[in-house]
Amino acid sequence: MTDVRDNQPLTPAVFHILLALSSGDRHGYAIMKQVDADSQGRVTMGPGTLYGSLKRMLDAGLVVESGERIEPAIDDKRRVYYAISGAGSQALGAELERYRRLVELTSGRGLTPITLADG
């Protein structure tokens, strides 16, 4: 698991989970649906990957269990909601900055998916 203090890149699963939680608390199935929407179907996350990642993220302090319920009257009480923590927000911000620098670097070199495909 990536430790925020070591400033290492996030795994794709951790990145997408943090991105999904950046707009609000979600339960597991809602995280999977948000990852699918955010990636336009390019990233599929099964329950094993999701819950294994969430456990490691909880242990690392990147996410916390949230007591909030979106719609308490209709919500299944067994659902566990997760929220991004301060450390998770910092890790996501560092990853986004890493991506921004890469885009800047490649743009400065005139590299685009089209120029690379043309070889």
MOPAC internal coordinates of N, CA, C and O (Angstrom, degrees):
PM7 1SCF
backbone

  N    0.0000 0     0.00 0     0.00 0    0    0    0
  C    1.4667 1     0.00 0     0.00 0    1    0    0
  C    1.5107 1   108.41 1     0.00 0    2    1    0
  O    1.2310 1   120.62 1   -40.72 1    3    2    1
  N    1.2957 1   116.43 1   139.28 1    3    2    1
  C    1.4428 1   122.16 1   178.83 1    5    3    2
  C    1.5191 1   109.84 1   -70.54 1    6    5    3
  O    1.2310 1   120.60 1   -50.86 1    7    6    5
  N    1.3200 1   116.46 1   129.14 1    7    6    5
  C    1.4557 1   122.19 1   174.62 1    9    7    6
  C    1.5221 1   106.96 1   -93.68 1   10    9    7
  O    1.2310 1   120.41 1   -51.43 1   11   10    9
  N    1.3257 1   116.83 1   128.57 1   11   10    9
  C    1.4610 1   121.04 1  -177.70 1   13   11   10
  C    1.5207 1   110.47 1   -54.51 1   14   13   11
  O    1.2310 1   120.21 1   143.55 1   15   14   13
  N    1.3190 1   117.20 1   -36.45 1   15   14   13
  C    1.4587 1   120.74 1  -175.90 1   17   15   14
  C    1.5105 1   113.17 1   -69.08 1   18   17   15
  O    1.2310 1   119.32 1   157.65 1   19   18   17
  N    1.3219 1   118.90 1   -22.35 1   19   18   17
  C    1.4588 1   119.18 1  -178.80 1   21   19   18
  C    1.5215 1   112.66 1   -89.39 1   22   21   19
  O    1.2310 1   120.27 1   176.07 1   23   22   21
  N    1.3302 1   117.09 1    -3.93 1   23   22   21
  C    1.4664 1   123.17 1   173.34 1   25   23   22
  C    1.5268 1   112.87 1    54.70 1   26   25   23
  O    1.2310 1   120.38 1  -147.36 1   27   26   25
  N    1.3220 1   116.88 1    32.64 1   27   26   25
  C    1.4512 1   121.42 1   177.00 1   29   27   26
  C    1.5280 1   109.48 1   -85.10 1   30   29   27
  O    1.2310 1   120.26 1   -25.95 1   31   30   29
  N    1.3355 1   117.11 1   154.05 1   31   30   29
  C    1.4677 1   119.18 1   177.10 1   33   31   30
  C    1.5257 1   111.36 1   -58.36 1   34   33   31
  O    1.2310 1   121.10 1   -31.94 1   35   34   33
  N    1.3178 1   115.50 1   148.06 1   35   34   33
  C    1.4639 1   121.75 1   176.90 1   37   35   34
  C    1.5173 1   109.85 1   -79.35 1   38   37   35
  O    1.2310 1   120.49 1   -28.62 1   39   38   37
  N    1.3152 1   116.67 1   151.38 1   39   38   37
  C    1.4593 1   119.37 1   172.61 1   41   39   38
  C    1.5330 1   107.47 1   -69.42 1   42   41   39
  O    1.2310 1   119.74 1   -22.92 1   43   42   41
  N    1.3226 1   118.09 1   157.08 1   43   42   41
  C    1.4645 1   119.24 1   177.90 1   45   43   42
  C    1.5325 1   112.95 1   -55.66 1   46   45   43
  O    1.2310 1   119.97 1   139.56 1   47   46   45
  N    1.3380 1   117.67 1   -40.44 1   47   46   45
  C    1.4644 1   119.88 1  -179.01 1   49   47   46
  C    1.5275 1   110.62 1   -63.48 1   50   49   47
  O    1.2310 1   120.33 1   133.00 1   51   50   49
  N    1.3239 1   116.98 1   -47.00 1   51   50   49
  C    1.4687 1   120.56 1  -179.51 1   53   51   50
  C    1.5244 1   110.20 1   -63.59 1   54   53   51
  O    1.2310 1   120.16 1   136.78 1   55   54   53
  N    1.3190 1   117.30 1   -43.22 1   55   54   53
  C    1.4629 1   120.70 1   178.53 1   57   55   54
  C    1.5279 1   110.72 1   -57.35 1   58   57   55
  O    1.2310 1   120.35 1   131.06 1   59   58   57
  N    1.3150 1   116.93 1   -48.94 1   59   58   57
  C    1.4643 1   120.35 1  -176.67 1   61   59   58
  C    1.5254 1   112.29 1   -68.36 1   62   61   59
  O    1.2310 1   119.97 1   144.73 1   63   62   61
  N    1.3213 1   117.67 1   -35.27 1   63   62   61
  C    1.4631 1   120.16 1   176.75 1   65   63   62
  C    1.5264 1   109.97 1   -66.16 1   66   65   63
  O    1.2310 1   120.06 1   133.51 1   67   66   65
  N    1.3256 1   117.49 1   -46.49 1   67   66   65
  C    1.4704 1   119.92 1   178.14 1   69   67   66
  C    1.5217 1   111.22 1   -61.95 1   70   69   67
  O    1.2310 1   120.40 1   139.23 1   71   70   69
  N    1.3143 1   116.84 1   -40.77 1   71   70   69
  C    1.4596 1   120.64 1   177.97 1   73   71   70
  C    1.5303 1   110.43 1   -61.51 1   74   73   71
  O    1.2310 1   120.27 1   136.84 1   75   74   73
  N    1.3220 1   117.09 1   -43.16 1   75   74   73
  C    1.4682 1   120.85 1   178.99 1   77   75   74
  C    1.5231 1   110.94 1   -63.44 1   78   77   75
  O    1.2310 1   120.04 1   141.74 1   79   78   77
  N    1.3273 1   117.53 1   -38.26 1   79   78   77
  C    1.4683 1   121.03 1  -178.40 1   81   79   78
  C    1.5220 1   112.91 1   -80.90 1   82   81   79
  O    1.2310 1   120.24 1   167.59 1   83   82   81
  N    1.3316 1   117.15 1   -12.41 1   83   82   81
  C    1.4706 1   119.68 1  -177.52 1   85   83   82
  C    1.5239 1   112.41 1   -66.35 1   86   85   83
  O    1.2310 1   120.32 1   160.20 1   87   86   85
  N    1.3295 1   117.00 1   -19.80 1   87   86   85
  C    1.4668 1   119.89 1   179.98 1   89   87   86
  C    1.5233 1   112.57 1  -102.72 1   90   89   87
  O    1.2310 1   120.21 1  -174.43 1   91   90   89
  N    1.3396 1   117.20 1     5.57 1   91   90   89
  C    1.4604 1   119.70 1   175.83 1   93   91   90
  C    1.5158 1   112.82 1   146.04 1   94   93   91
  O    1.2310 1   121.27 1   -15.98 1   95   94   93
  N    1.3182 1   115.17 1   164.02 1   95   94   93
  C    1.4634 1   121.55 1   179.67 1   97   95   94
  C    1.5279 1   110.05 1   -65.46 1   98   97   95
  O    1.2310 1   121.09 1   -34.89 1   99   98   97
  N    1.3258 1   115.52 1   145.11 1   99   98   97
  C    1.4583 1   120.63 1  -179.87 1  101   99   98
  C    1.5251 1   109.82 1  -147.94 1  102  101   99
  O    1.2310 1   120.93 1   -25.98 1  103  102  101
  N    1.3118 1   115.82 1   154.02 1  103  102  101
  C    1.4628 1   120.91 1   170.37 1  105  103  102
  C    1.5240 1   107.70 1   -90.88 1  106  105  103
  O    1.2310 1   120.94 1    -8.59 1  107  106  105
  N    1.3308 1   115.82 1   171.41 1  107  106  105
  C    1.4630 1   121.09 1  -172.50 1  109  107  106
  C    1.5123 1   115.50 1   -52.44 1  110  109  107
  O    1.2310 1   120.27 1   128.83 1  111  110  109
  N    1.3351 1   117.08 1   -51.17 1  111  110  109
  C    1.4626 1   119.40 1  -178.08 1  113  111  110
  C    1.5284 1   110.82 1   -62.91 1  114  113  111
  O    1.2310 1   120.36 1   141.89 1  115  114  113
  N    1.3291 1   116.92 1   -38.11 1  115  114  113
  C    1.4708 1   120.36 1   178.93 1  117  115  114
  C    1.5262 1   110.87 1   -66.79 1  118  117  115
  O    1.2310 1   120.20 1   146.33 1  119  118  117
  N    1.3370 1   117.23 1   -33.67 1  119  118  117
  C    1.4693 1   119.87 1   175.52 1  121  119  118
  C    1.5284 1   109.30 1   -64.07 1  122  121  119
  O    1.2310 1   120.27 1   133.10 1  123  122  121
  N    1.3369 1   117.10 1   -46.90 1  123  122  121
  C    1.4726 1   120.14 1   179.60 1  125  123  122
  C    1.5263 1   111.20 1   -58.97 1  126  125  123
  O    1.2310 1   120.30 1   137.98 1  127  126  125
  N    1.3273 1   117.03 1   -42.02 1  127  126  125
  C    1.4669 1   120.73 1   179.26 1  129  127  126
  C    1.5257 1   110.95 1   -66.20 1  130  129  127
  O    1.2310 1   119.98 1   140.68 1  131  130  129
  N    1.3377 1   117.64 1   -39.32 1  131  130  129
  C    1.4648 1   120.82 1   179.98 1  133  131  130
  C    1.5231 1   110.85 1   -68.14 1  134  133  131
  O    1.2310 1   120.09 1   140.16 1  135  134  133
  N    1.3189 1   117.44 1   -39.84 1  135  134  133
  C    1.4717 1   120.98 1   176.49 1  137  135  134
  C    1.5248 1   109.55 1   -60.27 1  138  137  135
  O    1.2310 1   120.20 1   135.86 1  139  138  137
  N    1.3228 1   117.22 1   -44.14 1  139  138  137
  C    1.4607 1   121.31 1   178.34 1  141  139  138
  C    1.5340 1   110.67 1   -60.69 1  142  141  139
  O    1.2310 1   120.51 1   135.46 1  143  142  141
  N    1.3371 1   116.63 1   -44.54 1  143  142  141
  C    1.4714 1   120.48 1   179.81 1  145  143  142
  C    1.5249 1   111.14 1   -66.86 1  146  145  143
  O    1.2310 1   120.47 1   133.79 1  147  146  145
  N    1.3358 1   116.71 1   -46.21 1  147  146  145
  C    1.4740 1   120.49 1  -178.44 1  149  147  146
  C    1.5241 1   111.62 1   -60.67 1  150  149  147
  O    1.2310 1   120.62 1   143.27 1  151  150  149
  N    1.3278 1   116.41 1   -36.73 1  151  150  149
  C    1.4657 1   120.38 1  -176.47 1  153  151  150
  C    1.5244 1   112.38 1   -93.51 1  154  153  151
  O    1.2310 1   120.46 1  -175.84 1  155  154  153
  N    1.3227 1   116.73 1     4.16 1  155  154  153
  C    1.4595 1   122.49 1  -177.51 1  157  155  154
  C    1.5298 1   110.84 1    53.96 1  158  157  155
  O    1.2310 1   121.31 1  -138.96 1  159  158  157
  N    1.3378 1   115.09 1    41.04 1  159  158  157
  C    1.4485 1   121.29 1   176.80 1  161  159  158
  C    1.5134 1   115.69 1    80.78 1  162  161  159
  O    1.2310 1   120.13 1  -178.01 1  163  162  161
  N    1.3225 1   117.36 1     1.99 1  163  162  161
  C    1.4734 1   120.22 1  -177.68 1  165  163  162
  C    1.5234 1   112.70 1   -80.97 1  166  165  163
  O    1.2310 1   120.48 1   157.55 1  167  166  165
  N    1.3305 1   116.70 1   -22.45 1  167  166  165
  C    1.4637 1   120.86 1   178.55 1  169  167  166
  C    1.5146 1   108.01 1  -117.56 1  170  169  167
  O    1.2310 1   120.92 1   -60.22 1  171  170  169
  N    1.3182 1   115.84 1   119.78 1  171  170  169
  C    1.4572 1   119.87 1   175.06 1  173  171  170
  C    1.5144 1   107.35 1  -113.16 1  174  173  171
  O    1.2310 1   121.52 1   -46.10 1  175  174  173
  N    1.3182 1   114.70 1   133.90 1  175  174  173
  C    1.4473 1   120.08 1  -176.43 1  177  175  174
  C    1.5227 1   108.12 1  -123.89 1  178  177  175
  O    1.2310 1   120.90 1   -64.75 1  179  178  177
  N    1.3123 1   115.89 1   115.25 1  179  178  177
  C    1.4490 1   120.15 1   177.77 1  181  179  178
  C    1.5195 1   110.92 1   -81.35 1  182  181  179
  O    1.2310 1   120.75 1    -9.31 1  183  182  181
  N    1.3218 1   116.17 1   170.69 1  183  182  181
  C    1.4592 1   120.43 1  -178.30 1  185  183  182
  C    1.5336 1   113.53 1   -59.61 1  186  185  183
  O    1.2310 1   119.79 1   141.78 1  187  186  185
  N    1.3277 1   118.01 1   -38.22 1  187  186  185
  C    1.4639 1   120.70 1  -179.71 1  189  187  186
  C    1.5156 1   112.00 1   -61.52 1  190  189  187
  O    1.2310 1   120.63 1   132.40 1  191  190  189
  N    1.3260 1   116.41 1   -47.60 1  191  190  189
  C    1.4581 1   121.11 1   178.44 1  193  191  190
  C    1.5209 1   110.59 1   -64.43 1  194  193  191
  O    1.2310 1   120.83 1   134.14 1  195  194  193
  N    1.3302 1   116.02 1   -45.86 1  195  194  193
  C    1.4630 1   120.29 1  -177.45 1  197  195  194
  C    1.5222 1   111.43 1   -61.06 1  198  197  195
  O    1.2310 1   120.34 1   123.87 1  199  198  197
  N    1.3235 1   116.95 1   -56.13 1  199  198  197
  C    1.4634 1   119.27 1  -173.63 1  201  199  198
  C    1.5258 1   112.56 1   -73.00 1  202  201  199
  O    1.2310 1   119.87 1   149.80 1  203  202  201
  N    1.3274 1   117.85 1   -30.20 1  203  202  201
  C    1.4678 1   120.05 1   172.93 1  205  203  202
  C    1.5216 1   110.70 1   -64.95 1  206  205  203
  O    1.2310 1   121.00 1   136.14 1  207  206  205
  N    1.3300 1   115.68 1   -43.86 1  207  206  205
  C    1.4705 1   120.21 1   178.40 1  209  207  206
  C    1.5193 1   110.70 1   -65.43 1  210  209  207
  O    1.2310 1   120.17 1   136.45 1  211  210  209
  N    1.3369 1   117.28 1   -43.55 1  211  210  209
  C    1.4656 1   120.06 1  -179.81 1  213  211  210
  C    1.5282 1   111.27 1   -61.25 1  214  213  211
  O    1.2310 1   120.16 1   140.93 1  215  214  213
  N    1.3303 1   117.31 1   -39.07 1  215  214  213
  C    1.4669 1   119.44 1   178.59 1  217  215  214
  C    1.5206 1   110.45 1   -62.31 1  218  217  215
  O    1.2310 1   120.37 1   133.77 1  219  218  217
  N    1.3322 1   116.90 1   -46.23 1  219  218  217
  C    1.4630 1   120.16 1   179.52 1  221  219  218
  C    1.5299 1   110.96 1   -65.87 1  222  221  219
  O    1.2310 1   120.68 1   143.86 1  223  222  221
  N    1.3311 1   116.31 1   -36.14 1  223  222  221
  C    1.4663 1   120.52 1   179.37 1  225  223  222
  C    1.5320 1   111.02 1   -68.73 1  226  225  223
  O    1.2310 1   120.43 1   142.56 1  227  226  225
  N    1.3335 1   116.78 1   -37.44 1  227  226  225
  C    1.4715 1   120.87 1   174.70 1  229  227  226
  C    1.5272 1   109.61 1   -61.88 1  230  229  227
  O    1.2310 1   120.77 1   133.55 1  231  230  229
  N    1.3322 1   116.13 1   -46.45 1  231  230  229
  C    1.4647 1   121.05 1  -179.54 1  233  231  230
  C    1.5277 1   111.68 1   -62.61 1  234  233  231
  O    1.2310 1   120.30 1   144.90 1  235  234  233
  N    1.3284 1   117.03 1   -35.10 1  235  234  233
  C    1.4661 1   121.99 1  -179.61 1  237  235  234
  C    1.5278 1   112.70 1   -84.39 1  238  237  235
  O    1.2310 1   120.39 1   173.10 1  239  238  237
  N    1.3307 1   116.86 1    -6.90 1  239  238  237
  C    1.4661 1   120.24 1   179.11 1  241  239  238
  C    1.5177 1   114.72 1    80.69 1  242  241  239
  O    1.2310 1   119.99 1  -163.59 1  243  242  241
  N    1.3402 1   117.62 1    16.41 1  243  242  241
  C    1.4640 1   120.46 1   179.62 1  245  243  242
  C    1.5178 1   112.42 1   -81.13 1  246  245  243
  O    1.2310 1   120.65 1   152.53 1  247  246  245
  N    1.3338 1   116.36 1   -27.47 1  247  246  245
  C    1.4623 1   122.47 1   176.70 1  249  247  246
  C    1.5218 1   108.06 1  -134.15 1  250  249  247
  O    1.2310 1   121.44 1   -17.95 1  251  250  249
  N    1.3244 1   114.84 1   162.05 1  251  250  249
  C    1.4690 1   121.79 1   175.31 1  253  251  250
  C    1.5203 1   107.77 1  -133.37 1  254  253  251
  O    1.2310 1   121.30 1   -23.99 1  255  254  253
  N    1.3178 1   115.12 1   156.01 1  255  254  253
  C    1.4581 1   118.46 1   171.68 1  257  255  254
  C    1.5159 1   107.49 1   -75.60 1  258  257  255
  O    1.2310 1   120.93 1   -44.39 1  259  258  257
  N    1.3123 1   115.82 1   135.61 1  259  258  257
  C    1.4583 1   121.75 1  -177.18 1  261  259  258
  C    1.5142 1   109.38 1  -105.89 1  262  261  259
  O    1.2310 1   120.61 1   -42.03 1  263  262  261
  N    1.3064 1   116.45 1   137.97 1  263  262  261
  C    1.4570 1   120.78 1   176.02 1  265  263  262
  C    1.5101 1   112.77 1   -84.87 1  266  265  263
  O    1.2310 1   120.79 1   174.61 1  267  266  265
  N    1.3260 1   116.10 1    -5.39 1  267  266  265
  C    1.4641 1   120.81 1  -178.26 1  269  267  266
  C    1.5214 1   110.57 1   -71.25 1  270  269  267
  O    1.2310 1   121.14 1   -35.36 1  271  270  269
  N    1.3072 1   115.42 1   144.64 1  271  270  269
  C    1.4634 1   122.63 1   174.16 1  273  271  270
  C    1.5156 1   107.56 1  -122.24 1  274  273  271
  O    1.2310 1   120.44 1   -50.96 1  275  274  273
  N    1.3084 1   116.76 1   129.04 1  275  274  273
  C    1.4544 1   121.50 1  -177.46 1  277  275  274
  C    1.5280 1   110.37 1   -63.57 1  278  277  275
  O    1.2310 1   120.72 1   128.68 1  279  278  277
  N    1.3187 1   116.22 1   -51.32 1  279  278  277
  C    1.4656 1   121.79 1   178.06 1  281  279  278
  C    1.5224 1   108.15 1  -133.24 1  282  281  279
  O    1.2310 1   120.29 1   -97.63 1  283  282  281
  N    1.3456 1   117.04 1    82.37 1  283  282  281
  C    1.4664 1   120.61 1  -172.74 1  285  283  282
  C    1.5244 1   114.30 1   -55.58 1  286  285  283
  O    1.2310 1   119.43 1   148.39 1  287  286  285
  N    1.3037 1   118.69 1   -31.61 1  287  286  285
  C    1.4697 1   121.27 1  -176.74 1  289  287  286
  C    1.5303 1   112.11 1   -67.11 1  290  289  287
  O    1.2310 1   120.43 1   148.64 1  291  290  289
  N    1.3243 1   116.79 1   -31.36 1  291  290  289
  C    1.4664 1   119.18 1  -176.73 1  293  291  290
  C    1.5306 1   113.25 1  -114.78 1  294  293  291
  O    1.2310 1   120.39 1   176.32 1  295  294  293
  N    1.3102 1   116.85 1    -3.68 1  295  294  293
  C    1.4576 1   121.14 1  -175.37 1  297  295  294
  C    1.5231 1   111.52 1   -78.03 1  298  297  295
  O    1.2310 1   120.89 1   -38.37 1  299  298  297
  N    1.3104 1   115.91 1   141.63 1  299  298  297
  C    1.4582 1   122.30 1   175.49 1  301  299  298
  C    1.5282 1   108.20 1   -71.57 1  302  301  299
  O    1.2310 1   120.12 1   -57.93 1  303  302  301
  N    1.3074 1   117.38 1   122.07 1  303  302  301
  C    1.4668 1   121.98 1  -175.65 1  305  303  302
  C    1.5326 1   112.59 1   -65.83 1  306  305  303
  O    1.2310 1   120.19 1   162.94 1  307  306  305
  N    1.3325 1   117.24 1   -17.06 1  307  306  305
  C    1.4714 1   119.94 1   178.83 1  309  307  306
  C    1.5179 1   112.39 1   -78.11 1  310  309  307
  O    1.2310 1   120.13 1   162.98 1  311  310  309
  N    1.3209 1   117.35 1   -17.02 1  311  310  309
  C    1.4591 1   120.13 1  -178.55 1  313  311  310
  C    1.5264 1   110.76 1   -67.11 1  314  313  311
  O    1.2310 1   121.83 1   -42.26 1  315  314  313
  N    1.3202 1   114.10 1   137.74 1  315  314  313
  C    1.4561 1   120.40 1   174.90 1  317  315  314
  C    1.5203 1   106.94 1  -104.24 1  318  317  315
  O    1.2310 1   120.76 1   -54.14 1  319  318  317
  N    1.3082 1   116.16 1   125.86 1  319  318  317
  C    1.4538 1   121.46 1   177.03 1  321  319  318
  C    1.5214 1   109.08 1   -96.56 1  322  321  319
  O    1.2310 1   121.23 1   -33.83 1  323  322  321
  N    1.3226 1   115.25 1   146.17 1  323  322  321
  C    1.4551 1   121.71 1  -179.73 1  325  323  322
  C    1.5231 1   109.03 1  -121.27 1  326  325  323
  O    1.2310 1   121.51 1   -31.46 1  327  326  325
  N    1.3262 1   114.71 1   148.54 1  327  326  325
  C    1.4649 1   121.54 1   178.01 1  329  327  326
  C    1.5186 1   108.35 1  -131.68 1  330  329  327
  O    1.2310 1   120.74 1   -32.30 1  331  330  329
  N    1.3038 1   116.18 1   147.70 1  331  330  329
  C    1.4598 1   120.92 1   175.37 1  333  331  330
  C    1.5337 1   107.64 1   -72.19 1  334  333  331
  O    1.2310 1   120.39 1   -41.00 1  335  334  333
  N    1.3112 1   116.87 1   139.00 1  335  334  333
  C    1.4691 1   121.88 1   179.03 1  337  335  334
  C    1.5293 1   108.88 1   -94.09 1  338  337  335
  O    1.2310 1   120.83 1    -3.99 1  339  338  337
  N    1.3221 1   116.01 1   176.01 1  339  338  337
  C    1.4632 1   120.09 1   175.03 1  341  339  338
  C    1.5173 1   111.34 1   -59.21 1  342  341  339
  O    1.2310 1   120.87 1   136.51 1  343  342  341
  N    1.3375 1   115.94 1   -43.49 1  343  342  341
  C    1.4693 1   120.05 1   178.28 1  345  343  342
  C    1.5279 1   110.79 1   -64.30 1  346  345  343
  O    1.2310 1   120.51 1   143.00 1  347  346  345
  N    1.3339 1   116.64 1   -37.00 1  347  346  345
  C    1.4640 1   120.28 1   177.44 1  349  347  346
  C    1.5168 1   111.50 1   -65.32 1  350  349  347
  O    1.2310 1   120.54 1   139.16 1  351  350  349
  N    1.3236 1   116.58 1   -40.84 1  351  350  349
  C    1.4729 1   120.48 1   177.07 1  353  351  350
  C    1.5218 1   110.80 1   -63.18 1  354  353  351
  O    1.2310 1   120.41 1   139.54 1  355  354  353
  N    1.3304 1   116.83 1   -40.46 1  355  354  353
  C    1.4671 1   120.26 1   177.85 1  357  355  354
  C    1.5213 1   110.91 1   -64.33 1  358  357  355
  O    1.2310 1   120.56 1   137.72 1  359  358  357
  N    1.3333 1   116.54 1   -42.28 1  359  358  357
  C    1.4608 1   120.50 1   179.73 1  361  359  358
  C    1.5284 1   111.06 1   -64.43 1  362  361  359
  O    1.2310 1   120.73 1   137.77 1  363  362  361
  N    1.3356 1   116.22 1   -42.23 1  363  362  361
  C    1.4639 1   120.02 1   178.21 1  365  363  362
  C    1.5221 1   110.26 1   -64.77 1  366  365  363
  O    1.2310 1   120.12 1   137.39 1  367  366  365
  N    1.3259 1   117.38 1   -42.61 1  367  366  365
  C    1.4653 1   121.04 1   177.98 1  369  367  366
  C    1.5202 1   111.88 1   -61.07 1  370  369  367
  O    1.2310 1   120.54 1   138.14 1  371  370  369
  N    1.3380 1   116.57 1   -41.86 1  371  370  369
  C    1.4654 1   120.25 1   178.85 1  373  371  370
  C    1.5240 1   110.70 1   -64.42 1  374  373  371
  O    1.2310 1   120.60 1   140.69 1  375  374  373
  N    1.3279 1   116.46 1   -39.31 1  375  374  373
  C    1.4710 1   120.07 1   178.88 1  377  375  374
  C    1.5284 1   110.89 1   -66.62 1  378  377  375
  O    1.2310 1   120.24 1   137.60 1  379  378  377
  N    1.3118 1   117.16 1   -42.40 1  379  378  377
  C    1.4681 1   120.38 1   178.18 1  381  379  378
  C    1.5237 1   110.99 1   -63.79 1  382  381  379
  O    1.2310 1   120.36 1   142.56 1  383  382  381
  N    1.3253 1   116.91 1   -37.44 1  383  382  381
  C    1.4693 1   120.12 1   176.61 1  385  383  382
  C    1.5268 1   110.14 1   -65.99 1  386  385  383
  O    1.2310 1   120.21 1   141.18 1  387  386  385
  N    1.3260 1   117.21 1   -38.82 1  387  386  385
  C    1.4686 1   121.32 1   176.89 1  389  387  386
  C    1.5363 1   109.62 1   -60.70 1  390  389  387
  O    1.2310 1   120.28 1   136.06 1  391  390  389
  N    1.3386 1   117.07 1   -43.94 1  391  390  389
  C    1.4636 1   120.97 1   178.05 1  393  391  390
  C    1.5312 1   111.17 1   -64.63 1  394  393  391
  O    1.2310 1   120.42 1   138.51 1  395  394  393
  N    1.3399 1   116.80 1   -41.49 1  395  394  393
  C    1.4609 1   120.67 1  -179.99 1  397  395  394
  C    1.5309 1   110.46 1   -59.78 1  398  397  395
  O    1.2310 1   121.02 1   135.71 1  399  398  397
  N    1.3398 1   115.65 1   -44.29 1  399  398  397
  C    1.4735 1   119.55 1   179.25 1  401  399  398
  C    1.5246 1   111.43 1   -64.00 1  402  401  399
  O    1.2310 1   120.16 1   142.50 1  403  402  401
  N    1.3282 1   117.30 1   -37.50 1  403  402  401
  C    1.4633 1   120.19 1   178.35 1  405  403  402
  C    1.5276 1   111.69 1   -66.24 1  406  405  403
  O    1.2310 1   120.60 1   138.47 1  407  406  405
  N    1.3257 1   116.45 1   -41.53 1  407  406  405
  C    1.4654 1   119.82 1   177.31 1  409  407  406
  C    1.5245 1   109.97 1   -63.01 1  410  409  407
  O    1.2310 1   120.47 1   137.99 1  411  410  409
  N    1.3241 1   116.71 1   -42.01 1  411  410  409
  C    1.4632 1   121.06 1   178.38 1  413  411  410
  C    1.5351 1   110.63 1   -61.73 1  414  413  411
  O    1.2310 1   120.48 1   135.01 1  415  414  413
  N    1.3154 1   116.69 1   -44.99 1  415  414  413
  C    1.4593 1   122.07 1   179.64 1  417  415  414
  C    1.5258 1   111.40 1   -61.58 1  418  417  415
  O    1.2310 1   120.51 1   130.64 1  419  418  417
  N    1.3177 1   116.62 1   -49.36 1  419  418  417
  C    1.4636 1   119.57 1  -177.37 1  421  419  418
  C    1.5260 1   111.72 1   -69.32 1  422  421  419
  O    1.2310 1   120.49 1   143.79 1  423  422  421
  N    1.3270 1   116.66 1   -36.21 1  423  422  421
  C    1.4691 1   119.45 1   177.03 1  425  423  422
  C    1.5191 1   110.43 1   -64.00 1  426  425  423
  O    1.2310 1   120.64 1   139.96 1  427  426  425
  N    1.3381 1   116.38 1   -40.04 1  427  426  425
  C    1.4631 1   120.81 1   178.25 1  429  427  426
  C    1.5154 1   112.79 1   -62.81 1  430  429  427
  O    1.2310 1   120.61 1   155.63 1  431  430  429
  N    1.2905 1   116.44 1   -24.37 1  431  430  429
  C    1.4656 1   121.10 1   178.55 1  433  431  430
  C    1.5293 1   111.99 1   -95.46 1  434  433  431
  O    1.2310 1   120.91 1  -177.69 1  435  434  433
  N    1.3146 1   115.87 1     2.31 1  435  434  433
  C    1.4659 1   120.01 1   178.97 1  437  435  434
  C    1.5236 1   113.33 1    73.86 1  438  437  435
  O    1.2310 1   120.46 1  -159.27 1  439  438  437
  N    1.3162 1   116.73 1    20.73 1  439  438  437
  C    1.4619 1   120.38 1  -178.22 1  441  439  438
  C    1.5122 1   110.39 1   -89.99 1  442  441  439
  O    1.2310 1   121.00 1   -49.56 1  443  442  441
  N    1.3026 1   115.70 1   130.44 1  443  442  441
  C    1.4611 1   122.68 1   174.48 1  445  443  442
  C    1.5314 1   106.71 1  -140.51 1  446  445  443
  O    1.2310 1   120.06 1   -15.62 1  447  446  445
  N    1.3140 1   117.49 1   164.38 1  447  446  445
  C    1.4693 1   117.96 1   177.10 1  449  447  446
  C    1.5418 1   111.63 1   -56.30 1  450  449  447
  O    1.2310 1   120.13 1   146.33 1  451  450  449
  N    1.3145 1   117.36 1   -33.67 1  451  450  449
  C    1.4569 1   120.65 1  -179.09 1  453  451  450
  C    1.5205 1   110.87 1   -70.47 1  454  453  451
  O    1.2310 1   119.89 1   134.64 1  455  454  453
  N    1.3513 1   117.82 1   -45.36 1  455  454  453
  C    1.4730 1   119.47 1  -179.24 1  457  455  454
  C    1.5257 1   110.82 1   -66.37 1  458  457  455
  O    1.2310 1   120.33 1   146.45 1  459  458  457
  N    1.3200 1   116.97 1   -33.55 1  459  458  457
  C    1.4570 1   119.77 1   179.33 1  461  459  458
  C    1.5264 1   111.02 1   -72.47 1  462  461  459
  O    1.2310 1   120.03 1   143.75 1  463  462  461
  N    1.3279 1   117.54 1   -36.25 1  463  462  461
  C    1.4691 1   121.30 1   179.38 1  465  463  462
  C    1.5301 1   110.79 1   -68.17 1  466  465  463
  O    1.2310 1   120.92 1   147.45 1  467  466  465
  N    1.3446 1   115.84 1   -32.55 1  467  466  465
  C    1.4635 1   120.03 1  -179.67 1  469  467  466
  C    1.5217 1   111.91 1   -73.80 1  470  469  467
  O    1.2310 1   121.06 1   162.23 1  471  470  469
  N    1.3647 1   115.57 1   -17.77 1  471  470  469
  C    1.4621 1   121.99 1   175.41 1  473  471  470
  C    1.4566 1   112.52 1    67.62 1  474  473  471
  O    1.2310 1   120.10 1   180.00 1  475  474  473

